[in-house]
């Protein structure tokens, strides 16, 4: 059935990309791993995630990720570095990652899901004005091997939600699209910060906001993991972040405080560093964590003193990925957040 779905998906891609791209798109499939279908009844114990994977750089991190035997791998953006409106070129970049032997092994042994950030969206720091956003979405979903029955194919934007696990031990993943509907940022000629704050702008668009509220309100899960390419909590650095859109950030935090979904945490990427930020959100009833994991192929090694009033972990400026280990043995589940790197070295561990 998955083969049939893939063929149908190819037809959809050809229609949107044009006849000139057929040969290029076909070349992406022969040695692409078919992802293991998500087992929605599986009890998750180990979740791995990461971001910032330049297809032209060393891909050795997959060996370390495999050592953790994750049940699930979550892409959190910059899954390739494309920065192009040439969809044939973008398809070749995805193929370069999907044909990596160790990534193939991960696809065979673990479920795969994900969302984009900017470089894989198609333009650095991109927003709703990117002209090829629909075609780019199709390529990303094909790379992720998302079944054509999934609702994400039927709506604008790439946001997705999945509930995995048996009753009483469910994890709900909500992957937010912070690109497709995002308003513009005005560049700062002075350079630092890179952009002026958009005091009235939005990150998600009304359709995605309504979807998010419904997914939270109707959830039966014991754990909620909300992912997005850019950081949610950190509000001091000079680059892209939810804090550049204060109205949208407040709306998200207010929504969580109002609905009070059980055991909710945030995961993010983008920064080429790894860290855990923590805030006490009035009304939520427990601390809110944002675990940032970045990057898989390159890191911001010069970042040693960046202030973050919410940071509760070391600042990791080496290549890294994130691990979430879930202990279901108690009355309420416990999550251990680990940042790990090459040779599976552990940089920090934070419990929630």
TIKOLFI-14144 format. One record per atom (N, C-alpha, C): residue in three letters; x, y, z. Coordinates in steps of 0.02 Angstrom, whole numbers, plus 50000, padded with zeros to 5 digits. Layout:
AlaXYZ ...
END
This chain:
Unk500414993950000 Unk500005000050000 Unk500435006350000 Unk501005006150039 Unk501435012050040 Unk501735013449972 Unk501895008149934 Unk502175009149868 Unk501665012649823 Unk501025010349827 Unk500505013549787 Unk500435020849806 Unk500435022149871 Unk500375029149894 Unk500955033349868 Unk501555030449868 Unk502145034149844 Unk502075035749770 Unk501815030949731 Unk501735032249660 Unk501225037749647 Unk500675037449686 Unk500165042749680 Unk500465049449698 Unk500875049349751 Unk501185055549773 Unk501645058349719 Unk501995053849683 Unk502425056149629 Unk502025059849577 Unk501425057149560 Unk501005060449510 Unk500815067349533 Unk500645067949598 Unk500475074549625 Unk501065079249620 Unk501665076749634 Unk502265080849630 Unk502395083049558 Unk502315078449510 Unk502435080349441 Unk501975085849419 Unk501345085349441 Unk500855090449422 Unk501065097249447 Unk501305097549509 Unk501465104049539 Unk502145106549517 Unk502615102049503 Unk503295104149487 Unk503415105149412 Unk502985102349371 Unk503065103149299 Unk503455097449268 Unk503375096649202 Unk503675090949168 Unk504435091149168 Unk504725097049172 Unk505455097449172 Unk505765094149233 Unk505365093649287 Unk505645090849349 Unk505545083349355 Unk505215080049308 Unk505055073049316 Unk505675068749324 Unk506165069649281 Unk506765065549285 Unk507135066649350 Unk507165072949371 Unk507525074449433 Unk507165071349493 Unk506495071749494 Unk506125068949550 Unk506185061449551 Unk506135058249492 Unk506195051049489 Unk506855048649517 Unk507375052649507 Unk508045050649529 Unk508095050549605 Unk507615053449640 Unk507655053749713 Unk507405047349745 Unk507065042849708 Unk506725037349742 Unk507055030549742 Unk507455028649693 Unk507665021649690 Unk508015019049753 Unk508455023049785 Unk508795020449844 Unk508585024249907 Unk507985026949906 Unk507725030149966 Unk507425024950012 Unk507585025250076 Unk507275020650124 Unk506535022150130 Unk506135017050137 Unk505435017950154 Unk505375018050229 Unk505135023550257 Unk505095024150329 Unk504645018750358 Unk504825016550417 Unk504395011950453 Unk503745015550470 Unk503165012850452 Unk502535016250469 Unk502475017350544 Unk502185022950563 Unk502085024350634 Unk501595019250663 Unk501805016050717 Unk501365011550755 Unk501025015750809 Unk500405017650797 Unk500075022250842 Unk499885018950909 Unk499975012450914 Unk499855009050978 Unk500495007651017 Unk501065009450988 Unk501695008151021 Unk501795012551082 Unk502005009651137 Unk502185013551196 Unk502875016451187 Unk502935022951184 Unk503575026251171 Unk503985026651234 Unk504615024851227 Unk505085025551284 Unk505675029851267 Unk505875030151203 Unk506445034151182 Unk506285037951118 Unk506325044551122 Unk506185048951065 Unk506825052851051 Unk507035052950990 Unk507625056850969 Unk507395062450922 Unk507735068050925 Unk507565073550880 Unk508175077950868 Unk508135081950815 Unk508685086350799 Unk508525090850741 Unk508995095150725 Unk508895100150672 Unk509575102150644 Unk509535106150591 Unk510135109050560 Unk510605103650533 Unk510375100650477 Unk510735095150446 Unk510915097250374 Unk511515099850367 Unk511755101850300 Unk511975095650261 Unk511635094450207 Unk511755088350167 Unk512455088050138 Unk512805093750135 Unk513475093950108 Unk514005092750162 Unk513795092150224 Unk514265091150279 Unk514245083950304 Unk514715082250348 Unk514785075550375 Unk514135073150408 Unk513915067150391 Unk513295064250416 Unk513415058950470 Unk513965059450506 Unk514155054250553 Unk513695053850614 Unk513295059050627 Unk512885059050687 Unk512375053450689 Unk512175050950630 Unk511665045750629 Unk511895039550667 Unk512535037950666 Unk512785032150703 Unk512655032850777 Unk512775038850804 Unk512665040050875 Unk511925039850892 Unk511515042650848 Unk510795042450860 Unk510545035250862 Unk510795031050817 Unk510585024050815 Unk510765020250878 Unk511305022250911 Unk511515018850973 Unk510975019351027 Unk510555024351023 Unk510025025351073 Unk509385021451057 Unk509365018151000 Unk508795014150978 Unk508135017850988 Unk508065023750958 Unk507445027550969 Unk506845024250937 Unk506285024750971 Unk505645022550942 Unk505425027250886 Unk505635033550893 Unk505405038850848 Unk505955043950837 Unk506025046250776 Unk506465051950760 Unk506025057750737 Unk506155063750764 Unk505775069750746 Unk506265074850717 Unk506145076550652 Unk506515082050621 Unk506215088650644 Unk506645093550661 Unk506395099950685 Unk506645105850643 Unk506785104450580 Unk506925109950535 Unk507645110450512 Unk507735113950455 Unk508375114150421 Unk508625107050410 Unk508145102850390 Unk508285095750377 Unk508745094950317 Unk508725099850273 Unk509215100950221 Unk509355108350218 Unk509885110250184 Unk510035117350173 Unk509935118650098 Unk509355121050081 Unk509165121950011 Unk509225129249989 Unk508835133650022 Unk508845140850005 Unk508795141849929 Unk508265139249901 Unk508175139549829 Unk507435139349811 Unk507275141849752 Unk506605140949726 Unk506615135949668 Unk507175132449661 Unk507245127149611 Unk507065120549644 Unk506475117949629 Unk506225112049662 Unk506595105749642 Unk506865105549582 Unk507265099749562 Unk507905099449603 Unk508205105249614 Unk508815105449656 Unk508645103449728 Unk508075105749753 Unk507885104049821 Unk507765096549827 Unk507445093549777 Unk507335086249778 Unk507995082449781 Unk508485084749744 Unk509145081449746 Unk509465081949814 Unk509365087649848 Unk509645088449915 Unk509315083649965 Unk508655082949961 Unk508315078150004 Unk508575071049990 Unk508675069649926 Unk508925062949908 Unk509605061649938 Unk510025066749942 Unk510695065749969 Unk510665063650042 Unk510175066250079 Unk510085064150148 Unk509765057250152 Unk509225056350114 Unk508845050050119 Unk509235044050096 Unk509765045050056 Unk510175039450033 Unk510765037950078 Unk510845041750132 Unk511375040250180 Unk511235033450213 Unk511705028850213 Unk511575022050240 Unk511335022050313 Unk511635026150356 Unk511425026050426 Unk510755029450437 Unk510605034450396 Unk509925037350400 Unk509425032250374 Unk509595028450322 Unk509165023150298 Unk509025018050353 Unk509535016350391 Unk509445011650446 Unk508975014450498 Unk509045020950514 Unk508595024050561 Unk507875023750536 Unk507775025050471 Unk507105024850442 Unk506805017850448 Unk507215012750443 Unk506975005850446 Unk506815003750518 Unk507165006650566 Unk507095004450635 Unk506655008950678 Unk506545015150657 Unk506175020050697 Unk505645023350654 Unk505105025550687 Unk504615029750652 Unk504925036650640 Unk504685040050589 Unk504955046550570 Unk504385051550564 Unk504475057550590 Unk504015063150578 Unk504425069550579 Unk504125075150558 Unk504515081250560 Unk504165087250532 Unk504485092950542 Unk504255099450518 Unk504875103150493 Unk504775108250454 Unk505335112150427 Unk505485118250469 Unk506045121550452 Unk506185128250475 Unk506275132550412 Unk506825136150405 Unk506875140650348 Unk507275137950289 Unk507865135050302 Unk508285132950247 Unk507975127350205 Unk507605122950238 Unk507245117650202 Unk506575120150175 Unk506315125350206 Unk505725128650178 Unk505885131450109 Unk506485134350103 Unk506705136650038 Unk507055143350038 Unk507015147150094 Unk507335153650096 Unk507535155250167 Unk508135157750177 Unk508385159450243 Unk507915164550277 Unk507715162850339 Unk507265167150378 Unk506605168450341 Unk506385163450302 Unk505805164350259 Unk505145165150295 Unk504665167950259 Unk503995169150287 Unk503465167350235 Unk502855169950243 Unk502285168150200 Unk502365170350128 Unk502855174450113 Unk502945177250046 Unk503365172750001 Unk503605167050025 Unk504015162649983 Unk503575159649928 Unk503765160649866 Unk503335158949809 Unk503245151549797 Unk503715147449821 Unk503685140249808 Unk503495136249870 Unk503135139249916 Unk502995135849979 Unk502565129549970 Unk502105129549923 Unk501685123649912 Unk502095117849884 Unk502505119249835 Unk502925114049806 Unk503435111449856 Unk503715116049895 Unk504205114049946 Unk503875109549998 Unk503265111150017 Unk502895106850065 Unk502835099750038 Unk502665099049975 Unk502575092449946 Unk503235088349948 Unk503785091649933 Unk504425088249936 Unk504605086050007 Unk504465090350056 Unk504625088550125 Unk504195082650147 Unk503545082750132 Unk503115077250153 Unk503305070750119 Unk503525071150056 Unk503765065150023 Unk504405062550056 Unk504855067050072 Unk505475065050108 Unk505305061550173 Unk504795063950208 Unk504575061050272 Unk504145054850262 Unk503965053350200 Unk503545047550183 Unk502865048050219 Unk502575053950219 Unk501925054950251 Unk501385051950207 Unk500965047450232 Unk500445044450191 Unk499965049650162 Unk499705048350103 Unk499245053050071 Unk498595053650109 Unk498445049050154 Unk497845049450194 Unk497915054450252 Unk498525056750265 Unk498625061250321 Unk498315068050305 Unk497985071250355 Unk497665077750343 Unk498125083250319 Unk498775082650333 Unk499245087950314 Unk499245089150239 Unk499085084050199 Unk499075084850126 Unk498485089050104 Unk497975089750147 Unk497345092750125 Unk497275100150145 Unk497735102650187 Unk497675109650207 Unk498305113550189 Unk498245120050187 Unk498825124350176 Unk499285123850237 Unk499935124050226 Unk500405123550280 Unk500575116350296 Unk501115115450335 Unk501385108750348 Unk501265106450420 Unk500845109750458 Unk500735107850528 Unk500395100950532 Unk500595097150584 Unk500375090250592 Unk500275088650666 Unk499865083550680 Unk499785081050749 Unk499705073450747 Unk500015070150795 Unk499995062850799 Unk499955060750872 Unk499515056150889 Unk499475053250955 Unk499705046050952 Unk500205044350992 Unk500515037850990 Unk500495034651059 Unk500285028351063 Unk500315024651125 Unk499645021751144 Unk499655016651188 Unk499025013751212 Unk498675018551260 Unk498035017551271 Unk497655021751317 Unk497995022051384 Unk498065028051411 Unk498385029051476 Unk499135030251471 Unk499425029051413 Unk500145030151403 Unk500255033051334 Unk499895038351320 Unk499915041451254 Unk500345047751254 Unk500705048751198 Unk501085054851186 Unk500795058151124 Unk500625064551130 Unk500365068251073 Unk500905073051048 Unk501055072650984 Unk501535077050953 Unk501155082150911 Unk501305088450922 Unk501005093950884 Unk501575097750852 Unk501625097350787 Unk502175100550750 Unk501905106850716 Unk502145112550739 Unk501905118950716 Unk502305121450656 Unk501955124250608 Unk502275127150549 Unk502375134650562 Unk502995136450576 Unk503155143450590 Unk503405147250529 Unk503265144750469 Unk503495147950407 Unk502935149850359 Unk502515145050345 Unk502035145650290 Unk501575151650296 Unk501385153450358 Unk500915158850370 Unk501235164850407 Unk501875164350421 Unk502205169250464 Unk502255176050431 Unk502115181250469 Unk502175188050444 Unk502915190050438 Unk503015195850407 Unk503695198150393 Unk504045200950454 Unk504705200650453 Unk505125204150500 Unk505505209550461 Unk505595215250491 Unk505965220650459 Unk506695220350481 Unk507145220050432 Unk507855219450447 Unk508105225750483 Unk508555224650529 Unk508875230050566 Unk509525231950531 Unk509575237950502 Unk510185239950467 Unk510805239650512 Unk510695240450577 Unk511255240150623 Unk511535233250634 Unk511145228250617 Unk511395221350619 Unk511275217450682 Unk511225220750740 Unk511105217250803 Unk510585221050843 Unk510005218050855 Unk509795211450831 Unk509695211550755 Unk509635205550726 Unk509575205050654 Unk508945208350628 Unk508395207950668 Unk507755210750647 Unk507445214950702 Unk507035219650681 Unk506615223050729 Unk506025218550747 Unk505785219050808 Unk505215215150830 Unk504595217450792 Unk504195212550769 Unk503555214050738 Unk503025214050793 Unk502835219950815 Unk502415220550875 Unk501715217950865 Unk501485217450803 Unk500795215150791 Unk500765208850749 Unk501325206450724 Unk501325200950676 Unk501165194250707 Unk501025189350662 Unk500815182650683 Unk501315177550658 Unk501325171750693 Unk501755166150674 Unk501375160650637 Unk500745159550655 Unk500405153450634 Unk499835154350585 Unk499505160050585 Unk498905160850544 Unk498295157950579 Unk497705160850566 Unk497105159050604 Unk496905151750596 Unk496975148950537 Unk496785141950528 Unk497205137350573 Unk497855138750576 Unk498285134650618 Unk498155135750692 Unk497995141950711 Unk497825143250781 Unk497205139350803 Unk496695139350760 Unk496075135650777 Unk496215128150780 Unk496605125750734 Unk496805118650735 Unk497175116950799 Unk497655121150818 Unk498055119950878 Unk497605119650940 Unk497155124350947 Unk496705124351005 Unk496295117951007 Unk496035115850950 Unk495625109750948 Unk496045103650965 Unk496665103350941 Unk497095097650955 Unk497255097151030 Unk497335102851062 Unk497475102851134 Unk496845101251175 Unk496295104251157 Unk495675103251195 Unk495415096151189 Unk495495093051132 Unk495215086451120 Unk495695080751134 Unk496265082251163 Unk496785077251173 Unk496615072451231 Unk496805066151221 Unk496745061151273 Unk497435059151300 Unk497955062551277 Unk498645060451292 Unk498865062351362 Unk499345058551388 Unk499635060051453 Unk500245064551448 Unk500545064851388 Unk501125069251374 Unk500985072851309 Unk501145079351307 Unk501085083351246 Unk501765086351229 Unk501985085251168 Unk502615087951144 Unk502465092351084 Unk502595098851092 Unk502465103751040 Unk503125105951010 Unk503195104950944 Unk503815106550911 Unk503745112050860 Unk504275115950851 Unk504305121250801 Unk505045122550786 Unk505185125150727 Unk505885126250708 Unk506255131050753 Unk505925136450773 Unk506275141650811 Unk506095141350885 Unk506515144350927 Unk506435143950999 Unk505805147651023 Unk505475144551072 Unk504865147351100 Unk504995152051159 Unk505435150051206 Unk505485153551270 Unk506045158651271 Unk506635156951248 Unk507215161351248 Unk507025167951212 Unk507125173551247 Unk506915180051218 Unk507465185251215 Unk508105183051224 Unk508645187951228 Unk509115187951168 Unk509165182551131 Unk509655182351076 Unk509415186551017 Unk509865187650969 Unk509755192550916 Unk509455189650853 Unk509265183250854 Unk509075179950792 Unk508325178350791 Unk508125173750748 Unk507415172050743 Unk507185168350806 Unk506585170050828 Unk506295167150888 Unk505565169150893 Unk505175165450932 Unk504475167250942 Unk504415174250973 Unk504905176151013 Unk504885182751046 Unk504915188550997 Unk505105187250934 Unk505075192550884 Unk504355194350865 Unk503895190050885 Unk503175191050874 Unk502825190550942 Unk502875195750983 Unk502635195351052 Unk501895193851059 Unk501485196151013 Unk500765194651017 Unk500655187251006 Unk500985184350958 Unk500915177150944 Unk501195172951002 Unk501765174951029 Unk502055171251084 Unk501595171351145 Unk501325177151160 Unk500855177751216 Unk500235173551203 Unk499995173551142 Unk499395169651125 Unk499515162151137 Unk500105159751118 Unk500275152751129 Unk500305151151204 Unk500655155351241 Unk500725154051313 Unk500045154651348 Unk499645159451329 Unk498975160151358 Unk498545154151343 Unk498605151451283 Unk498215145551264 Unk498405139551307 Unk499045138651319 Unk499265133151362 Unk499015134051433 Unk499055140151458 Unk498825141551526 Unk498075140551533 Unk497715142151481 Unk496985141551483 Unk496765134251478 Unk497045130451432 Unk496835123551422 Unk497155118751472 Unk497755120251493 Unk498125116151541 Unk498195108851517 Unk498455107751458 Unk498565100851436 Unk499065097351481 Unk498975090951492 Unk499405087351538 Unk500125086951512 Unk500605087751557 Unk501315086451545 Unk501545088851476 Unk501505095351464 Unk501685098251400 Unk502395100951401 Unk502775099551349 Unk503435102451341 Unk503525104551269 Unk504005109051257 Unk504145111751191 Unk504825109151167 Unk504885108051102 Unk505535106351073 Unk505645110851012 Unk506275112751001 Unk506435117550948 Unk507145116350923 Unk507325119950869 Unk507985119050839 Unk508285125750819 Unk508595125950760 Unk508795132150725 Unk509455135150747 Unk509625134950811 Unk510135139450838 Unk510855137050832 Unk510975130750813 Unk511645127850811 Unk511955127550881 Unk511525127450931 Unk511705126051000 Unk511155121651029 Unk511295118551086 Unk510775114851122 Unk510745117551193 Unk510125117851219 Unk510015120351286 Unk509295118851306 Unk509165119151370 Unk508475118651395 Unk508305125151430 Unk507745128051409 Unk507475134051442 Unk506855132051482 Unk506735135551537 Unk506175133851581 Unk505855140251606 Unk505185140451603 Unk504825146251630 Unk504245143851673 Unk504075147851723 Unk503485146551764 Unk502905150351733 Unk502465146751701 Unk501905149751665 Unk501295149851711 Unk501095155851731 Unk500525156551777 Unk499905153251748 Unk499615148751789 Unk499005145351769 Unk499105138451741 Unk499725136851718 Unk499835130351688 Unk499855124751740 Unk500155126251797 Unk500155121251851 Unk500795117251855 Unk501255118151809 Unk501905114751810 Unk502385118751767 Unk503035117751774 Unk503515121651734 Unk503465119951660 Unk503585124951617 Unk503585123951545 Unk504305124051520 Unk504505118651488 Unk505185117851463 Unk505185118551386 Unk505735121351361 Unk505875121551289 Unk506565118551280 Unk506595112551251 Unk507225109051239 Unk507425110451167 Unk507955114351159 Unk508215116051093 Unk508795111451076 Unk508765108151018 Unk509295103650997 Unk509515105450926 Unk510155107450918 Unk510415109850854 Unk511175110650861 Unk511575108850813 Unk511395105850750 Unk511735099250741 Unk511475095550694 Unk511715088850680 Unk512385088850643 Unk512485093650599 Unk513105093550558 Unk513575099350573 Unk513355104350607 Unk513785110150622 Unk513505113850682 Unk513945117150718 Unk513745120550780 Unk514055127450783 Unk513755131550826 Unk513975138450837 Unk514505138250892 Unk515105135950874 Unk515635134650924 Unk515845140850962 Unk515785146650930 Unk515995152850963 Unk515505155451015 Unk514925152251019 Unk514415154451067 Unk514555151351135 Unk514865155151179 Unk515045152551246 Unk514725156451303 Unk514495162451289 Unk514255166751344 Unk513565169751331 Unk513195167151283 Unk512545170051266 Unk512075170051327 Unk511805175851345 Unk511345176051402 Unk510675172951385 Unk510375169451432 Unk509695166851427 Unk509435165951498 Unk509015170551519 Unk508775170551588 Unk508355164351605 Unk508155160751553 Unk507745154751564 Unk508145148251562 Unk508795148551545 Unk509185142451536 Unk509285138751602 Unk509165132051600 Unk509265127951659 Unk509725122051644 Unk510085122451589 Unk510565117251570 Unk511205120651549 Unk511735116851539 Unk512325119751507 Unk512155122151436 Unk512535126851411 Unk512495128951341 Unk512965124551300 Unk512695120551255 Unk513085115951214 Unk513225119151147 Unk513855120251132 Unk514045123351068 Unk514425118451024 Unk514265112051032 Unk514525106750989 Unk513955103250952 Unk514115099650899 Unk513605095850863 Unk513225091250911 Unk512565091050905 Unk512185087350955 Unk511495085550929 Unk511165081050965 Unk510475079250953 Unk510135078351021 Unk509475078251021 Unk509095077651082 Unk508805070751091 Unk508765068651154 Unk508445062351172 Unk507935063751228 Unk507345061151221 Unk506835061251273 Unk506715054051295 Unk506835052551358 Unk506705045851384 Unk506105046351431 Unk505615042051420 Unk504995042351458 Unk504965036351505 Unk504865037751569 Unk504765032651620 Unk504025032551638 Unk503685027151621 Unk502965026551633 Unk502805022951698 Unk503305021251738 Unk503205016851795 Unk502835020151853 Unk502855026751858 Unk502535030251914 Unk501815032051899 Unk501515035451947 Unk500825037751939 Unk500765042751882 Unk501285046751872 Unk501325051351815 Unk501985050051779 Unk501995050751714 Unk502615049351677 Unk503165054351692 Unk503785052151689 Unk504365056451698 Unk504745056651633 Unk504955062751613 Unk505345063551551 Unk506045065851569 Unk506535062451542 Unk507235064451550 Unk507485067151483 Unk507715073351483 Unk507975076651423 Unk508735076051422 Unk509005073451368 Unk509725072551361 Unk509965075851297 Unk510505079551301 Unk510845081951241 Unk511455077551231 Unk511515074651171 Unk512055070151156 Unk512395072151090 Unk513005069851081 Unk513385071651023 Unk513735065850990 Unk514245067250952 Unk514635062050918 Unk514905057050968 Unk514915050750949 Unk515105045250993 Unk514615044551052 Unk514025047451044 Unk513495046951094 Unk513685050051161 Unk514165054651160 Unk514355058051222 Unk513765061951250 Unk513665061751316 Unk513125065451348 Unk513365072251371 Unk513015077551351 Unk513195084351370 Unk512815086651432 Unk512175084851436 Unk511795086551496 Unk511185082051501 Unk510865082151560 Unk510265078451574 Unk509825082651619 Unk509195083651599 Unk508715087551638 Unk508075083451645 Unk507805083051705 Unk507205079051717 Unk506585083451723 Unk506035080951697 Unk505395084351698 Unk504865079351723 
END
